[in-house]
Amino acid sequence: MKILSYLFLTLALACGFGAAPSVSAQDHSAAVAAYGAPDREMMVPVEGGRVYVRLNGTIGKGATPAIFIHGGPGGTHIGFAQLLGLADERPVILYDQLDSGRSDRPDDPANWRVERFVSELESIRRALGIERWHVVGHSWGSAIALEYAARYPEHVASTVLAGTYISTPRWIADANMLLKKLPEAVQETIAACEGKTPPPEADCDAATNIFYDHFNRREPASPELLAYARNIGGQGFNPTIYNAMWGPSEFRSTGSLKDYDAMPLLAKIDGSRTMFMVGQYDEARIDTVQDFAAQTPGSELAVVPGAAHGMITDRPIATEAILRGWFRRQDARAAAVSE
């Protein structure tokens, strides 16, 4: 799975984050390039198996750590590796959910439950000895982040819900609304592909790729990203769990998440520590995410200009700038409260 009609909030953040409270040179970790090697790797025991975790920075040094939760279900941490530059200020933690990437792959449907993915995240926190962290979820990862923030508020410094998926009915409605922006021939082909007698698979793939080119990712994967994916190893994306939990396409959900709707949780989390983040052309439509923000009093909303759902790939500099500014402001706020 894969916000204000703009107000150029992103540009304000991107240009203004330098005015945020500075981090002293002594607190800086060594600079980490995008796709850099981890300082530490581990396999953390969780319900159902072990998950792969990579860490840059040292827990207990620098600013509050940040954990990044990838999409899918069945995706990997690879897309987040472009944001490792954030580790110059704070520990950055990336991981692969069970049954994907370098994590164990028992392929047991009994593990494919939202609550297990949430408890998986808590197991990682305990294993690393972190008291509070910034929780950043993208796409399906937003659902995990929201559920985690509602269940474990004492351990959440802030929550970022990026490319926000928290409701299947809203996601499906958005996908079909965006589909209407495409040429009629594409709409007709995708409708036929969703029917009982679909056209050849190649035709369906071509039409779906046009949708993806507009709303999922507008820039191709860089050579550096492709090299990282090759070098990191593991088994990559797991289509089995994706199909079991989600279904066959962006326009129809037939899996265990088909009725999923976590919107009631928005009123239960601290809006002042919550940011929604979305691409200008995101599958998670700006109007829908605005509605989510309105149900989370005190929350903030950021738009990444020119980006689709894959905002990190499309606009990595702007995405990192928004997150860096957000983390700094939340850390400063927490420090002021504790004084």
For each residue, the residues with C-beta under 8 A, 3 or more apart:
1: 71 72 139 140 163 165 171 246 250 283 284 309
2: 71 139 163 165 215 216 250 283 284 309 310
3: 9 276 277 278 286 289 290 293 301 302 303
4: 7 9 286 290 301 303
5: 286
6: 9 280 303
7: 4
8: 11 12 305
9: 3 4 6 12 13 300 301 302 303
10: 13 14 302 303 304 305 318 322
11: 8 14 15 305
12: 8 9 15 16
13: 9 10 16 17 302 321 322 325 326
14: 10 11 17 317 318 321 322 325
15: 11 12 18
16: 12 13 19 20 325
17: 13 14 20 321 322 324 325 328
18: 15
19: 16
20: 16 17 325 328 329 332
21: 328 329 331 332
22:
23: 27 28 62 63 89 328
24: 27 28
25: 28
26:
27: 23 24 61 62 63 89
28: 23 24 25 31 62 88 89
29: 32 56 57 58 61 62 87 88 89 90 91
30: 88
31: 28 85 88
32: 29 36 56 84 85 87 88 92
33: 36 84 85
34: 81 82 83 84 85 224 316
35: 81 82 84 224 225 227 228
36: 32 33 56 81 84
37:
38: 41 54 55 56
39: 55 56 57 58
40: 54 55
41: 38 52 53 54 55
42: 52 53 55 127
43: 50 51 52 53 103 104
44: 50 51 53 95 123 124 127
45: 49 50 123 127
46: 49 50 51 98 116 119 120 123 124
47: 111 116 119 120 123
48: 98 104 106 108 110 111 116
49: 45 46 98 103 104 105 106 111
50: 43 44 45 46 103 104
51: 43 44 46 95 96 97 98 103 104 120 123 124
52: 41 42 43 77 95 96 101 102 103 234
53: 41 42 43 44 93 94 95 124 127 128
54: 38 40 41 77 93 94 95
55: 38 39 40 41 42 59 91 92 93 128
56: 29 32 36 38 39 84 87 91 92
57: 29 39 61 62 65 87 90 91 92
58: 29 39 61 62 91
59: 55 65 91 128 129 130
60: 129
61: 27 29 57 58 91
62: 23 27 28 29 57 58 89 90 91
63: 23 27 89 90 327 328 331
64: 90 132 133 134 157 327 330 331 334
65: 57 59 90 91 92 93 128 130 133 134
66: 86 90 91 92 93 133 134 135 136 323 327
67: 93 94 95 121 124 125 133 134 135 136
68: 77 80 83 92 93 94 95 136 137 138 141
69: 95 97 121 135 136 137 138 141 142 144 145
70: 75 76 77 78 79 80 94 96 97 100 138 139 140 141
71: 1 2 75 138 139 140 141 163 165
72: 1 75 97 100 139 140 141 237 238 241 242 245
73: 97 100 112 117 140 241 242 245 246 257
74: 97 99 100 237 238 239 240 241 242 245
75: 70 71 72 79 97 100 101 139 140 237
76: 70 79 96 100 101 102 234 236 237
77: 52 54 68 70 80 81 94 95 96 101
78: 70 81 101 225 228 229 232
79: 70 75 76 82 138 225 310 312 313
80: 68 70 77 83 94 138 312
81: 34 35 36 77 78 84 94 225 228 232
82: 34 35 79 224 225 312 313 316
83: 34 68 80 86 92 312 316 319 320 323
84: 32 33 34 35 36 56 81 87 92
85: 31 32 33 34 88 320
86: 66 83 89 90 92 320 323 324 327
87: 29 32 56 57 84 90 91 92
88: 28 29 30 31 32 85
89: 23 27 28 29 62 63 86 324 327 328
90: 29 57 62 63 64 65 66 86 87 134 327
91: 29 55 56 57 58 59 61 62 65 66 87
92: 32 55 56 57 65 66 68 83 84 86 87
93: 53 54 55 65 66 67 68 124 128 133
94: 53 54 67 68 70 77 80 81
95: 44 51 52 53 54 67 68 69 77 103 124
96: 51 52 70 76 77 100 101 102 103 234
97: 51 69 70 72 73 74 75 100 101 103 117 120
98: 46 48 49 51 103 104 105 106 111 116 117 120
99: 74 103 104 105 106 107 111 112 238 240 241
100: 70 72 73 74 75 76 96 97 103 105 234 235 236 237 238 241
101: 52 75 76 77 78 96 97 232 234 235 236
102: 52 76 96 232 233 234 235
103: 43 49 50 51 52 95 96 97 98 99 100 234
104: 43 48 49 50 51 98 99
105: 49 98 99 100 235 238
106: 48 49 98 99 111
107: 99 238 240 241
108: 48 111 112
109: 112 244
110: 48 113
111: 47 48 49 98 99 106 108 116
112: 73 99 108 109 116 241 244 245 256
113: 110 116 117 256
114: 117 118 143 144 147 257 260
115: 118 119 147
116: 46 47 48 98 111 112 113 119 120
117: 73 97 98 113 114 120 121 144
118: 114 115 121 122 144 147 148 151
119: 46 47 115 116 122 123
120: 46 47 51 97 98 116 117 123 124
121: 67 69 117 118 124 125 135 144 148
122: 118 119 125 126 148 151 152 155
123: 44 45 46 47 51 119 120 126 127
124: 44 46 51 53 67 93 95 120 121 127 128
125: 67 121 122 128 130 133 155
126: 122 123 129
127: 42 44 45 53 123 124
128: 53 55 59 65 93 124 125
129: 59 60 126
130: 59 65 125 133 155
131: 155
132: 64 154 155 156 157
133: 64 65 66 67 93 125 130 155 156 157
134: 64 65 66 67 90 156 157 158 159 160 327 330
135: 66 67 69 121 145 148 149 156 157 158 159 160
136: 66 67 68 69 141 145 159 160 162 323
137: 68 69 140 141 142 143 144 145 146 159 160 161 162
138: 68 69 70 71 79 80 141 142 162 163 312
139: 1 2 70 71 72 75 142 162 163 165 284 309
140: 1 70 71 72 73 75 137 143 144 165 246
141: 68 69 70 71 72 136 137 138 144 145 162
142: 69 137 138 139 145 146 161 162 163 164 165 166
143: 114 137 140 146 147 165 166 260 262
144: 69 114 117 118 121 137 140 141 147 148
145: 69 135 136 137 141 142 148 149 159 160 161
146: 137 142 143 149 150 159 161 166 262 265 266 269
147: 114 115 118 143 144 150 151 262 265
148: 118 121 122 135 144 145 151 152 156 159
149: 135 145 146 152 153 156 159 265 269 270 274
150: 146 147 153 265 268 269
151: 118 122 147 148
152: 122 148 149 155 156
153: 149 150 156 269 270
154: 132
155: 122 125 130 131 132 133 152
156: 132 133 134 135 148 149 152 153 159 270 273
157: 64 132 133 134 135 273 330 331 334
158: 134 135 273 274 275 326 327 330
159: 134 135 136 137 145 146 148 149 156 269 273 274 275
160: 134 135 136 137 145 274 275 276 277 323 326
161: 137 142 145 146 164 166 274 275 276 277 292
162: 136 137 138 139 141 142 276 277 278 311
163: 1 2 71 138 139 142 277 278 279 282 283 284 309 310 311
164: 142 161 276 277 278 284 288 289 292
165: 1 2 71 139 140 142 143 171 284
166: 142 143 146 161 170 261 262 263 265 266 292
167: 170 171 260 261 262 263
168: 171 172 253 257 258 259 260 261
169: 172 173 259 261
170: 166 167 173 174 261 263 288
171: 1 165 167 168 174 175 253 283 284
172: 168 169 175 176 251 252 253
173: 169 170 176 177 288
174: 170 171 177 178 283 284 285 288
175: 171 172 178 179 250 251 283
176: 172 173 179 180 251
177: 173 174 180 285
178: 174 175 181 182 211 214 215 283 285
179: 175 176 182 186 187 190 211 251
180: 176 177 187
181: 178 214
182: 178 179 186 187 210 211 214
183: 186 187 210
184: 187 188
185: 188 189
186: 179 182 183 189 190 207 210 211
187: 179 180 182 183 184 190 191
188: 184 185 191 192
189: 185 186 192 193 199 203 204 206 207
190: 179 186 187 193 194 204 207 208 211 251
191: 187 188 194 195
192: 188 189 195 197 198 199
193: 189 190 198 199 203 204 207 208 249
194: 190 191 198 249 251 252
195: 191 192 198
196:
197: 192
198: 192 193 194 195 201 204
199: 189 192 193 203 204
200: 203 204
201: 198 204 205
202: 205 206
203: 189 193 199 200 206 207
204: 189 190 193 198 199 200 201 207 208
205: 201 202 208 209
206: 189 202 203 209 210
207: 186 189 190 193 203 204 210 211
208: 190 193 204 205 211 212 249 250
209: 205 206 212 213
210: 182 183 186 206 207 213 214
211: 178 179 182 186 190 207 208 214 215 216 250
212: 208 209 215 216 217
213: 209 210 216 217 218
214: 178 181 182 210 211 218 281 308
215: 2 178 211 212 281 282 283 308 309
216: 2 211 212 213 283 308 309 310
217: 212 213 220 308 309 310 313 314
218: 213 214 281 306 307 308 310 314
219: 310 313 314
220: 217
221: 225 226 313
222: 225 226 313
223: 226 227
224: 34 35 82 227 228
225: 35 78 79 81 82 221 222 228 229 313
226: 221 222 223 229 230
227: 35 223 224 230 231
228: 35 78 81 224 225 231 232
229: 78 225 226 232 236
230: 226 227
231: 227 228
232: 78 81 101 102 228 229
233: 102
234: 52 76 96 100 101 102 103
235: 100 101 102 105 238
236: 76 100 101 229
237: 72 74 75 76 100 242
238: 72 74 99 100 105 107 235 241 242
239: 74 242 243
240: 74 99 107 243 244
241: 72 73 74 99 100 107 112 238 244 245
242: 72 73 74 237 238 239 245 246
243: 239 240 246 247 248 255
244: 109 112 240 241 255 256
245: 72 73 74 112 241 242 255 256 257
246: 1 73 140 242 243 253 255 257
247: 243 252 253 254 255 258
248: 243 252 254
249: 193 194 208 252
250: 1 2 175 208 211 283
251: 172 175 176 179 190 194
252: 172 194 247 248 249
253: 168 171 172 246 247 257 258
254: 247 248 258
255: 243 244 245 246 247 258
256: 112 113 244 245 260
257: 73 114 168 245 246 253 260
258: 168 247 253 254 255
259: 168 169
260: 114 143 167 168 256 257
261: 166 167 168 169 170 264
262: 143 146 147 166 167 265 266
263: 166 167 170 266 292 295
264: 261 267 268
265: 146 147 149 150 166 262 268 269
266: 146 166 262 263 269 292 295 296
267: 264 295 296
268: 150 264 265
269: 146 149 150 153 159 265 266 273 274 296
270: 149 153 156 273 274 298
271: 274 296 297 298 299
272: 298 299 333
273: 156 157 158 159 269 270 330
274: 149 158 159 160 161 269 270 271 296 298 299 300
275: 158 159 160 161 299 300 301 302 326
276: 3 160 161 162 164 289 292 293 296 299 300 301 302
277: 3 160 161 162 163 164 301 302 304 311 319 322 323
278: 3 162 163 164 282 284 286 289 301 302 303 304 311
279: 163 282 303 304 306 307 308 309 310 311 314 315
280: 6 286 303 304 305 306 307 308
281: 214 215 218 306 307 308
282: 163 215 278 279 285 286 289 307 308 309 311
283: 1 2 163 171 174 175 178 215 216 250 308 309
284: 1 2 139 163 164 165 171 174 278 288 289 309
285: 174 177 178 282 288 289
286: 3 4 5 278 280 282 289 290 303
287: 290 291
288: 164 170 173 174 284 285 291 292
289: 3 164 276 278 282 284 285 286 292 293 301
290: 3 4 286 287 293 294 301
291: 287 288 294 295
292: 161 164 166 263 266 276 288 289 295 296
293: 3 276 289 290 296 299 300 301
294: 290 291
295: 263 266 267 291 292
296: 266 267 269 271 274 276 292 293 299
297: 271
298: 270 271 272 274
299: 271 272 274 275 276 293 296
300: 9 274 275 276 293 326
301: 3 4 9 275 276 277 278 289 290 293
302: 3 9 10 13 275 276 277 278 322 326
303: 3 4 6 9 10 278 279 280 286
304: 10 277 278 279 280 307 311 314 315 318 319 322
305: 8 10 11 280 315 318
306: 218 279 280 281 314 315
307: 218 279 280 281 282 304 310 311 314 315 318 319
308: 214 215 216 217 218 279 280 281 282 283 311 314
309: 1 2 139 163 215 216 217 279 282 283 284
310: 2 79 163 216 217 218 219 279 307 313 314
311: 162 163 277 278 279 282 304 307 308 314 315 318 319
312: 79 80 82 83 138 315 316 319
313: 79 82 217 219 221 222 225 310 316
314: 217 218 219 279 304 306 307 308 310 311
315: 279 304 305 306 307 311 312 318 319
316: 34 82 83 312 313 319 320
317: 14 320 321
318: 10 14 304 305 307 311 315 321 322
319: 83 277 304 307 311 312 315 316 322 323
320: 83 85 86 316 317 323 324
321: 13 14 17 317 318 324 325
322: 10 13 14 17 277 302 304 318 319 325 326
323: 66 83 86 136 160 277 319 320 326 327
324: 17 86 89 320 321 327 328
325: 13 14 16 17 20 321 322 328 329
326: 13 158 160 275 300 302 322 323 329 330
327: 63 64 66 86 89 90 134 158 323 324 330 331
328: 17 20 21 23 63 89 324 325 331 332
329: 20 21 325 326 332 333
330: 64 134 157 158 273 326 327 333 334
331: 21 63 64 157 327 328 334 335
332: 20 21 328 329 335 336
333: 272 329 330 336 337
334: 64 157 330 331 337 338
335: 331 332 338 339
336: 332 333 339
337: 333 334
338: 334 335
339: 335 336
